[in-house]
């Protein structure tokens, strides 16, 4: 399992649903992630034109890292969502996601679909919204496949998006779309809040989950606190049992000890991974 850190350019700060990113030029954040002991970065891009394929490619190759995923959280933070009642906003959101998919496709990386789903509009039937979501999801999956990327649907906390909030719902949607470029991403923080247990949530997604975000509740880095921590040895054993072989983002909290967090967390998780 590849371990990565969230990275972004300085003008693209974290959102409420993302951990604290490394901030800097692609070259700087890639070098820092490598120095801290990680295999890759998950990129949180800003507006179009903020960052280019060539500079990211050079940064990754210089530090011998991979791009594990591209995070769409900044698009949602700009007020763009796929279920917005305004057709023009929905279309802008789809177009922004296509730009991100095109970028990610150069690296064969997936794009995460979480809060950008948006909220179910009041007064609209569940059937109508489901039909709209199916049309949008399927279209994005087809586009992603054409450009070498894919969409990874993530169940969310209701404060982030009240559409598809449980593993069961997300699994049902992945099966409903039925496209190889439409998969599943899970976040252990969200699983701990929503599911009967993190382990059961992971097992329910076995064979479909392609990317993970690893946090203790409150989006705290694994292995950095004594109380209130998830049972990480059991979680890592479960991942081996379900034969998970994707990548995982390690979430960092804010504060002056970020580098210490990053190193403590990667050492802790690798000890559980046996390497």
Secondary structure as UniProt FT lines:
FT   STRAND          2..8
FT   TURN            10..11
FT   TURN            16..17
FT   STRAND          22..23
FT   HELIX           26..35
FT   TURN            36..37
FT   STRAND          40..44
FT   TURN            48..49
FT   HELIX           53..63
FT   STRAND          66..71
FT   HELIX           73..77
FT   TURN            78..79
FT   TURN            82..83
FT   HELIX           87..105
FT   TURN            106..108
FT   STRAND          110..113
FT   HELIX           115..117
FT   TURN            122..123
FT   HELIX           126..147
FT   STRAND          151..154
FT   TURN            158..160
FT   HELIX           167..177
FT   TURN            180..181
FT   STRAND          182..187
FT   HELIX           188..194
FT   HELIX           198..204
FT   TURN            205..208
FT   STRAND          209..214
FT   TURN            217..219
FT   TURN            222..223
FT   HELIX           232..241
FT   TURN            242..243
FT   STRAND          247..250
FT   TURN            256..257
FT   HELIX           258..273
//
